[in-house]
């Protein structure tokens, strides 16, 4: 049986997705700030790469302005990347 290891990047990605799907703009902004301020340094190279990806996604979402726009291809990619980080 495989053991699931929860990393900081996966937890932050999950929290950001939950905030986003809740429709609560203030909560999304808080999670974007948390995701962008995650420390990059870790002994795990894979986790370090996931943290860099999380930061980049959060920064792109923040720059997009309205994260609740419908049918925005950039935000759709952001959602897919966050889902990947959660897995």
Long-range contacts (C-beta under 8 A, 24 or more apart in sequence): 7-44, 7-47, 7-50, 8-38, 8-42, 8-47, 8-51, 9-38, 9-47, 9-50, 9-51, 9-53, 9-54, 9-85, 10-50, 10-85, 10-86, 10-87, 12-38, 12-54, 13-54, 13-57, 13-82, 13-83, 13-85, 13-86, 14-86, 16-58, 16-82, 17-79, 17-82, 17-83, 17-86, 20-67, 20-79, 20-82, 23-68, 25-67, 25-68, 28-67, 29-62, 31-58, 32-58, 32-61, 32-62, 36-62, 50-85, 53-81, 53-85, 54-82, 54-85, 57-81, 57-82, 57-85
